Amino acid sequence: MTTSRLPLLDAMKGLGCIAIVLHHLAVYGPMSDVVRGAFPGLISGLESYARLAVQMFFVLAGFLVAAQLAPEGQASTSSATSALSLILKRYRRLVTPFLFAITCAILITALVRPWFVHDSLSAPPSLAQLLAHALFLHDLAGVEALSAGVWYVAIDFQLFIVTVLLTALSARVVPHWRWVFACLILSLAAGSLWVVNRNDVYEDYAPYFFGAYALGMLAYWSTHKSLGSVFLFTIATLGTVALWLQYRNPIVVALATAIIVAIAGQRGWLAQSPRPGLLTWLGQRSYSIFLIHYGFVIGVNALWARFFSTGVLLNALGMLLAVLSSVGAGALLYRFVESQPNALGRNWTTALLIAAVATTFLLETLAG
């Protein structure tokens, strides 16, 4: 099965990225505070449940990494010899649009800070803070996040590193034992779902989320006709025991996603439906939209607080504008940065990035 373009996964990513944008719109007022007065259940629901979409992203990421590193459930020797290059390639793919999105967020924050006082604004950035973000070490270093959702990118990178290293280790130690690597992933998934994920003190580290990631890997391996039912049963057992030990909504979402993807893969639905449309278009750009939306959520909130501070309908329209502007900005980020292999280099995009960072520090200095 090819994983170069799977419409169902794209559609799921599309729904997920919009859910995250709506979640942050609900969390970061004041537009949502006005709308909450008329629709308290809707705003509370977006606050509590829309964020669960990140669990779906972890499962889908695991599905795709299994296809890339161990499609037959066995670690290949090529993975062992190219572990460092795989990690660096992944880092470059993640960090390039990440840097542009973070810069957009801090620039918009600097522009609105003089006249928009709200606890959703991050403090003026420092160079050390920017460096920690660029290395995906912001949570591990205890540095304040400069944008919403940046924790997810750091965890995704940690999970990829762990998986690549496990692949390399398995390929060197037991290169000819098929499914040993899959059994190792299964064991670590159980440890994550049944033990580590039950303690929030570990939520800054990959093992806390490895269970959802591993469910995605198992879902990919379940598409093998010979062992499909075995892996599907394994996914169900891992999730059921985890929920029996302690009910957690994130695990429900991760389990449901893994089962849906596994069944869809077994029946050949992943590459056949849905037909290309808005959701698949959003899914292809979901990472860029996810990254850049925070700045536009803050910017539109600031404008509405200044000019349209009352009125449920006006503020609901403001939330819609924030969603549409986030999607538009994400599409531009995807077009000119994420999809360009040399977006960082001696070119106009890098010059724009540097100029935006310099402008941000100048504005924050003048405001201070």
N, C-alpha and C positions, 0 to 999 in steps of 0.2 A: 504494500500500500504506500503510495506517495504522500508525503506530508508537506510538499512545497506550497500548496494552497488548498486548504480544506474549508469549504464554505460554512459548514456547521460550526467549526471552531471559530471562524471569523465572526459569525453572527453572535455567538456567545460572548466573544470579547467585546463586540459592539454594544451589546446590552450591558455588559459589566462596566465599561468605561463611563457610559451615561449614568449608571447607578452611582458610581463614585462621585461624579460631578454633582449630582443631586444631593448626595449625602453631605458633601462639603458646603453646598449652598444652604442646607438645613442647619448645619453646625455653625457656620460663620455668617452672622447677621450683618446689618440689621434688617435686610429685606425679609428674611424668613421669620424674624420676630413679629413683623407686621402681619404676614400671612398666617402665622400660627394662631393669631386671635380668632380668625374665622375658620381655620382648618387645623386644629391642634393635633388631631389623629394623623393627618398626612405628614406634617412636619416631624412629629415624634417618630413616625414609622420610618421616614427617610434617615433620621438620626440613628435609629437603633438597628435597622435591618439592611439598608442599602450598602453599608460598608462591608457586609458579608460577601460582596462580589469579589473581594480580593482572594477569598478562598478558592473561588472558581478559577481565578488567574493562576494560582499556585498549582492546581490540578492540571490545567491545560499546559502549563510550563513543564511539568513533569512528563506529561504525555509526549511532548515534542522533544524533550531531551533524551527520552528513551529511544525515540526514533533516530536521533542523531548519534548517540553514543553506543547503544547496545540494542539494535533492532531485533536481534534474535535472542535477547535475554542473556547474552554472553559477551563479556568484555573483550574487545578486539585488541590485538597487539598494536595496531596503529594508534589506538586511543592512548596506550601507555607511552608511546614514543612522542606523541604530540600534545601531551597534557598541558604544558606551559603555553604552547601556541593557541590551544583551544581557549584557555582561560583569558589570555590577552585579547584574543579576537572577541570574546564575549564582553570583556571589559570595555573595549573600544565601541562596540555596538551600543552598549547601555549608556556609557558616559557621554558620548557626543551630544545626543539630543538632551540629555540630562543637564549638561552645563548650560545650554541655551535656555532651557526652561527655568532653571534656577535663576539665571541672570534676568530673565523677563520678570520673574516674581519679585526679586529684590529691587529692580528698577521701578516697577509699578508701585511697590510699597513706599519707596523713597519719594515718588511723585505725589502720592496722596497723603503722606504722613503729616504735612503741615496743617491740613484742614480736615483730616478724618481720624478721630480718636476712637480706637476700638481695640479690644483685647485680641482680636484675630491677627493684628499686625505683629510680625516678628521684629525683634530689636535690630538696630542697624548692624549690618554684617561686619565681620573682621576678615582679614586675609586668612588667618588660621582657620576660621570657621568655613570659609570657602574651600580651603584645601581639604579639610576633613570631609566635606561633601563630595569633592571631586574624587576622593579615594574611597568613598562609601563607608567611611568610618564615623560618621556623625553620631549615630546612636551608641556605638561602642565607646566613643570618646566622651560621651555625655554632653555633646554640643547641641545647642538649640537648633531645631530644624528651621530651615529658611523657606520651606514650602510644604504644603500638605502632601502626604503620601510618599515622601522620599524614603521613609523607612522600608516600604515595600521593595524599592529598587535595591537597596542594600541587602535585604534578606534574599531576594532572588539571586543576586550575585553570590552570596554565601552558599546558597543551596547548589548552584552550578559548580562552584569550586569543590565542594564536598563530593558531589557526584562524579566529577571528572577524576578526582584523586582516588575515589573508591574504584572507579573503572580501571585506572592505571594499576592500582594495587592488585586487583583481581586478575588482570591480564598477565601480570608478572608472576604471581604466586600459583594460580591454577588456570593457566591459559587454555587447557583442553577440556575442562570440566564445564559442560554446558549447564546453564541455569544456576550455577553457584553464585554468580553475581546477583541474579534475581532473588535468590534465597537470602543473600546479605541485605538487599534492599528491603525485603519483607521483614527481616528481623529488626532492622532499624526503624521501619515504619511502626511496628508494634511498640517499640520503646518510646517513640515519639507520641503516638496516639494514646497509649495507655498510661504513660508516666509523665514525660516531660511536658506535654501540652496541658497538663492539669495544673501546672504551677506557672503563674504569670510572671514570675521573676525571671524566666528564661526567654521572654518574648522578643528580646533584642538579638537572639541567636538563632542560627539555622535549625538546630534540632527541634525547636519549638514548633516549627512549621513543616518539618521534614515529612510528617505523616501525610499531609495533603499532597505534597510534591510526589511522594512515593505512590500514593493512590493513583495519580496520573500515570506514573511509569507502569504500574501493574495494569492499568486500563489499556495502555498501548500493547502490552504483551498478551492481553486477553484477546486481541484481534487475530492471534495465531489460531488457526482452526483446530489444531491437535490438542491445545491446552486451554482453549477459550473459556470453557465452563469452569475449569479449575481456578483460573485467575479471577473470574467473576465471583465465584464462591469465596475466594480469599479476600477480595475487596469487601464484600458484604460482611464477612466474619470480623475483619479488622475494625470496620466502622461500628458494627453492632456491639462488640465488646467494649469499644471506647465509649459509646453512649451509655452502655449499662454501668460502666464504672463511674462516669460523670457526664450528665447530659450537657452538651455545648452546641449552641446554634452553628458556630463555624464548622464543626465536624459534620453536622447534618448537611450543610451546603456542600462541603468537600465530598462527602460520601455520595450524595445525590448526583453531583457533577461527574464523578468517576464512573458511576453505574450507567448514567446516560451516555457518556462518551464510549464506554466499553461496548454497550449494546449496539450503539450506532456504528461503531467500527466493525463489529462482527457481522452486521447486516448490510454493510456497504453504503451506509447513509452519509458518512462524513464527507465524501467527495461528490455526492450526487445532489444534495439539497442543503440549504435552500438555494434558489437561483440567485445569481449576483444582484444585489440591491443595496438599499441604504444600510442595512445592518452589516452586511459583509464589507461594505465600503468603510464603515465606522470601525469595524474590527481590524482591518488592515492598518488603520491609523490610530488604533486604541492606545498604544504606548505613548505616542506623541500627545494625544489628547489628555491622557492621564497625567502626563508630566506638566503640561503647560496650563492646565485649567485654573490652578490656584490663583495665579496673578490676575486673571480676568474675573474670577469670583470676587477678589478683593477690590479690583478696579470698579466694577459695576456697582458693588455695594457702596463704595465711597461716593460715586456720582449720585446714586439714588438717595443716600443719606443727606446729601447736600441739597438736592433739587426736588425730590419726591419722597419725603420722609413719612408721609401718611398715605393711606388709601390701599386697600387690599388688592384691588385689581391692578393698580399701577405697580405695586411691588411684586405681584405675581408675574406681570409682564417683564419686570426687571430681572427676575430669576430666569425667565425664558431667554431673555437677551444674553444673560451670563452663560447659559448652556450653549446657545448658538455661537457666541463669540469664542467660547472655548473650543468648540468643534472646528470653527474656521481657523483659529490660531493653530490648533493641532494639525490640521490639514496642511498649513503652510510649513510647519515644523517638519512634518513628514516629507513634504515635497522637496524642501531645500536643504534639509539636514539629515534626518534619519535615513532616507533612501539614497543619500549620496555617500559613497565610500570615502571620499576625501573632503568631507565638510570641514574638518579641522586641518588646517595647513596654511600655506601661503596663498590665501584667497580672500574674497570679499566677506564671506561668512565669518571667518575668524576675526577679521578687522572689525566687523560689526559687533561681535561678541566682546572684544577688548574695549571698544568704545562704550558699550553699554555698561560694562563693569566700572570703567573710569567715571562715567557720568553718575552712576549710582553713588560711588564714594564721594564725589564732589557735592552732590545734592545733600547727602547725609551730613557731610562736614559743615555745609552752609546752614543746614537746619539746626545742627547742634550748637 
